[in-house]
Amino acid sequence: MISHMRRTYRQRIESLLKTKGFLDRRAVADAGIHTQYLTRMVAEGALERVAPGRYRYPNAQVSEHHGLVLASVAAPHAVVCLLSALSVHGIGTQMPAEVWVAIERGTTAPRLLGPALRVVRYSGSAFTEGIEVHRIERQEVRVYSVAKTLADLFKARNRIGVDVAVEALREAWRERRFRMTELDRAAKACRVERVMRPYVEGVVA
């Protein structure tokens, strides 16, 4: 009887995984399954723990943006930003080893077993402006738009490098990846209108 129950619980866990790609302890508990089975399946190598309370198949097929997916699973309210957002949008050639995410000021930084996170904190419209939802590996990943990412790069120019921001601006404009009204709104949200103005004028001239 106990063995049959274990098989049933395992099947239900595997069914949840096939639907979502990831599991969290709450979803398992809500399905009426004791979370000790997650611990047992990790010990057996049937599951991999990727963040506190979050699990996946150890041999799951992954994309080049898998780190962003893991970060989004661990922190669904965070937003992929800066260099990682550039990577999602296919601008530039950088593939940062760390995942850059923005969280709202005053909230707790997410914890992740891997990859490394670089967390920035925004507030007000600097956080809410330009959020897009991308579907990656069956997960919804929040990413800042091209225009918002450009404004963020100029805001973080002392940390990222103004050359990175200018090259991204030049490439994005050449490929018509944003409208000027979007860039103006993003620059205003990030309070970098004056900083960006000479660079924008130089690119669009």
SVG drawing of the C-alpha trace seen along z (x, -y; Angstrom):
<svg xmlns="http://www.w3.org/2000/svg" viewBox="-5 -67 38 69">
<polyline fill="none" stroke="black" stroke-width="0.4" points="0.0,0.0 2.8,-2.4 4.7,-1.5 1.6,-2.1 1.1,-5.5 4.7,-6.5 4.3,-5.6 1.1,-7.6 2.7,-10.6 5.7,-10.4 3.4,-10.2 1.5,-13.3 4.8,-15.1 6.0,-14.1 2.7,-15.2 3.1,-18.7 6.6,-18.9 5.5,-18.1 2.9,-20.9 5.1,-23.6 8.7,-22.5 9.5,-23.6 7.9,-22.7 7.7,-24.6 6.9,-23.2 3.6,-25.1 2.3,-23.6 3.2,-20.2 1.5,-20.8 -1.6,-22.2 -1.8,-19.0 -2.1,-17.1 1.4,-15.6 3.7,-15.7 6.8,-17.7 9.1,-15.0 8.7,-13.2 10.6,-16.1 13.5,-15.6 13.4,-11.9 13.4,-12.4 16.3,-14.8 18.3,-12.2 17.5,-9.6 18.6,-11.9 15.1,-12.1 14.8,-15.9 17.3,-18.8 16.9,-21.6 17.6,-24.9 16.5,-27.4 15.1,-27.3 11.8,-25.3 12.1,-25.0 12.8,-21.9 13.2,-20.6 14.3,-17.5 18.1,-17.2 18.3,-16.4 15.8,-19.0 16.5,-20.5 17.6,-24.1 18.1,-27.1 20.9,-29.7 18.8,-31.8 18.3,-29.1 19.9,-31.2 17.2,-33.8 14.6,-31.2 16.0,-30.0 16.1,-33.5 12.5,-34.1 11.4,-30.9 13.2,-31.9 11.9,-35.5 8.8,-35.8 8.4,-39.5 11.9,-40.4 12.7,-41.8 15.6,-40.8 17.6,-44.0 20.8,-45.6 23.3,-43.1 20.9,-40.1 18.1,-42.1 20.4,-43.0 21.1,-39.3 17.4,-38.4 16.8,-41.1 19.8,-40.0 21.6,-43.3 25.4,-43.2 27.5,-40.1 27.8,-39.9 26.6,-36.8 27.1,-37.8 28.1,-35.1 25.8,-36.6 22.1,-37.2 21.1,-40.8 17.7,-41.3 15.9,-44.3 13.7,-44.2 11.5,-46.8 13.3,-48.8 12.4,-47.6 11.8,-43.9 14.1,-41.0 16.7,-40.0 16.1,-36.5 18.3,-33.5 19.5,-31.2 21.8,-28.2 23.1,-29.1 23.9,-31.0 25.1,-34.1 22.7,-37.0 23.5,-40.7 20.6,-42.5 19.7,-46.2 16.9,-48.0 14.5,-50.5 11.5,-52.3 8.4,-53.9 8.3,-54.2 12.0,-53.2 10.8,-49.8 7.5,-49.5 8.2,-51.1 8.7,-48.9 8.1,-45.4 7.5,-42.8 6.7,-39.1 8.7,-36.6 8.0,-32.9 11.3,-31.0 11.4,-27.2 7.6,-27.3 8.1,-29.9 7.0,-33.5 10.1,-35.7 9.7,-39.4 12.2,-41.5 12.6,-45.2 11.9,-46.5 14.7,-47.6 14.0,-51.3 13.9,-50.7 17.1,-48.6 18.9,-51.4 17.8,-54.0 18.9,-51.6 22.3,-51.2 22.9,-55.0 21.7,-55.2 24.2,-52.4 26.9,-53.8 29.5,-54.1 29.1,-50.4 28.5,-49.0 30.5,-51.4 29.2,-54.2 30.7,-52.5 28.4,-49.5 25.4,-51.9 26.3,-53.8 27.0,-50.7 23.7,-49.2 21.9,-52.5 23.6,-52.6 22.7,-49.0 19.1,-49.2 18.5,-52.4 20.1,-51.0 17.8,-48.0 14.8,-50.2 14.2,-48.2 12.5,-51.1 10.4,-54.2 11.7,-57.5 8.6,-58.1 9.4,-54.9 13.0,-56.0 11.8,-59.4 9.4,-57.8 12.0,-55.3 14.7,-58.1 12.2,-60.1 11.4,-57.2 15.1,-56.6 15.8,-60.4 18.6,-60.2 17.1,-62.6 19.9,-65.0 22.6,-62.3 21.2,-60.5 20.3,-63.6 23.8,-64.2 24.3,-60.5 20.8,-60.1 21.3,-63.2 24.6,-61.8 23.1,-58.5 20.0,-59.7 21.6,-62.6"/>
</svg>
